[in-house]
């Protein structure tokens, strides 16, 4: 019976560690985002870290979605400019504040070979969001904008999708408890003192 108690305590401790480790392991948030302007419609999801910086901005680490029916194919690396808009580097930061993007914004590529960078333009007479759109032929430098390129006003919005799901944690706990009960029952039936 002493072995049964030890086995029970070990199984419960392992199950508790698994559950509580899962609760603390969340390290990413998922966001819905969208923006629009004249001739522009873009939306999708972001993945960010789960802790904002001192100014309330989260680091975007992944992106999915579409822009004008083109699939978004990748996030521009932070501290690099989108092609055709050099030397303006993106920082890939997002916030729940009223001003959700910084003056550096985020950048992404699309399935059409285009590059896009929405950002907050504090330099405008009425500050607001702009989208830089850079299309082939991609000529380095913002001063080389062609007729295919643009910088237009947009309305931007992003919200966090609730993470993690409490039902997933409860399901894991229930599964662990069932496993412990099965172990105890099996042990008790094969090792009767």
C-alpha positions in Angstrom: 0.0 0.0 0.0 3.0 2.3 0.7 4.1 1.8 -3.0 0.6 2.7 -4.2 0.6 6.0 -2.2 4.1 6.8 -3.6 2.9 6.0 -7.2 -0.2 8.1 -6.7 1.8 11.1 -5.4 4.3 10.9 -8.2 1.6 10.6 -10.9 -0.3 13.6 -9.5 2.8 15.7 -9.2 3.8 14.9 -12.8 0.3 15.7 -14.1 0.2 19.0 -12.1 3.6 20.0 -13.5 2.4 19.3 -17.0 -0.7 21.3 -16.6 0.8 24.3 -14.8 3.8 24.2 -17.2 1.3 24.5 -20.1 -0.3 27.6 -18.5 3.0 29.4 -18.1 4.3 28.4 -21.5 2.1 30.8 -23.6 4.6 33.0 -25.4 2.7 34.2 -28.4 -0.5 36.1 -29.1 -2.6 36.1 -32.2 -4.2 39.2 -33.6 -6.8 40.0 -36.3 -5.9 43.1 -38.3 -7.3 44.9 -41.3 -7.0 48.2 -43.1 -8.6 49.9 -46.1 -8.3 53.0 -48.3 -9.2 54.0 -51.8 -8.5 50.9 -53.9 -7.0 49.1 -50.9 -8.4 46.2 -48.8 -6.0 44.2 -46.6 -6.7 41.8 -43.7 -5.3 38.8 -41.9 -3.7 37.7 -38.6 -0.4 38.6 -36.8 1.5 36.5 -34.4 3.3 38.6 -31.7 5.2 38.0 -28.5 3.0 38.1 -25.4 4.7 40.9 -23.5 4.6 44.6 -24.7 7.6 46.8 -24.5 7.7 49.9 -22.2 5.6 51.9 -24.7 2.9 49.1 -25.1 4.1 47.7 -28.4 4.3 44.0 -29.2 6.8 42.5 -31.7 5.1 41.0 -34.8 6.8 37.7 -35.5 4.5 36.3 -38.2 1.7 37.4 -40.6 -0.9 35.9 -42.8 -3.7 37.4 -44.9 -4.4 39.1 -48.2 -4.1 42.5 -49.8 -6.4 43.1 -52.8 -6.8 39.4 -53.4 -3.1 38.7 -53.3 -1.9 36.3 -50.6 0.6 37.7 -48.1 3.7 35.5 -48.5 6.0 36.8 -45.7 6.8 39.4 -43.0 9.6 41.9 -43.8 12.5 41.4 -41.3 12.5 44.1 -38.6 15.1 46.8 -39.1 15.1 46.4 -42.9 13.2 48.4 -45.5 10.8 46.9 -48.0 12.3 46.8 -51.5 11.7 50.1 -53.3 11.3 52.1 -50.1 14.9 52.4 -48.9 16.2 53.6 -46.4 12.9 53.5 -44.3 13.2 50.4 -42.1 10.2 48.7 -40.6 10.1 47.8 -36.9 7.1 45.3 -37.0 5.5 46.7 -33.8 1.8 46.7 -33.0 -0.1 48.1 -30.0 -3.5 48.2 -28.4 -3.0 52.0 -27.9 -5.0 54.5 -30.0 -2.0 54.8 -32.2 -1.5 51.1 -33.0 1.5 51.4 -35.4 4.8 53.3 -35.1 6.2 55.7 -37.7 8.3 52.7 -39.0 5.3 50.3 -39.3 5.4 46.7 -40.5 6.2 45.3 -43.9 5.2 42.3 -45.9 5.4 40.7 -49.4 2.6 39.4 -51.6 2.1 36.6 -54.1 2.2 39.2 -56.9 5.8 40.1 -56.1 4.8 43.4 -54.4 5.9 44.8 -51.1 3.8 46.8 -48.6 4.4 48.8 -45.5 1.6 50.4 -43.4 2.8 52.9 -40.8 1.7 55.9 -38.7 2.5 59.2 -40.3 2.9 61.7 -37.5 4.4 64.2 -39.9 1.0 64.8 -41.7 -1.0 68.0 -40.8 -3.6 65.6 -39.4 -1.6 62.5 -38.3 -2.9 59.2 -39.6 -2.0 55.9 -41.2 -0.4 55.5 -44.7 0.4 52.5 -46.8 3.6 52.4 -49.0 3.1 50.0 -51.9 6.1 49.0 -54.0 5.6 46.9 -57.2 8.0 45.6 -59.8 10.2 46.8 -61.3 11.7 47.3 -57.8 14.1 50.2 -58.1 16.0 50.9 -54.8 15.2 54.1 -53.1 11.9 55.9 -52.2 12.7 58.7 -54.6 12.4 56.2 -57.5 8.6 55.7 -57.0 7.1 54.7 -60.3 3.5 54.9 -61.6 3.0 51.3 -60.2 4.0 52.5 -56.6 2.0 54.5 -54.1 1.7 56.0 -50.7 -1.9 56.4 -49.7 -4.0 57.1 -46.6 -5.6 54.1 -44.9 -7.8 53.3 -41.9 -6.1 50.6 -39.7 -7.3 48.4 -36.9 -6.0 45.4 -35.0 -7.3 43.4 -32.0 -6.0 40.5 -30.0 -7.7 37.1 -30.4 -8.2 35.4 -27.0 -5.4 33.0 -26.1 -5.0 30.4 -24.5 -8.3 28.6 -24.4 -9.2 27.6 -20.8 -11.1 24.5 -22.2 -7.8 23.2 -23.5 -6.1 23.4 -20.1 -9.1 21.8 -18.4 -9.1 19.0 -21.0 -5.4 18.4 -20.3 -6.1 18.3 -16.6 -9.0 15.8 -17.0 -6.9 13.6 -19.2 -4.1 13.6 -16.6 -6.5 12.7 -13.8 -7.9 9.8 -15.8 -4.4 8.6 -16.5 -3.6 8.7 -12.7 -6.8 6.8 -11.9 -6.0 4.2 -14.5 -2.5 3.7 -13.1 -3.7 3.4 -9.5 -6.4 0.9 -10.5 -3.9 -1.2 -12.6 -1.3 -1.1 -9.8 -3.8 -2.0 -7.1 -5.2 -5.0 -9.1 -1.7 -6.4 -9.9 0.1 -5.8 -6.6 -2.4 -6.7 -3.8 -0.6 -6.9 -0.4 
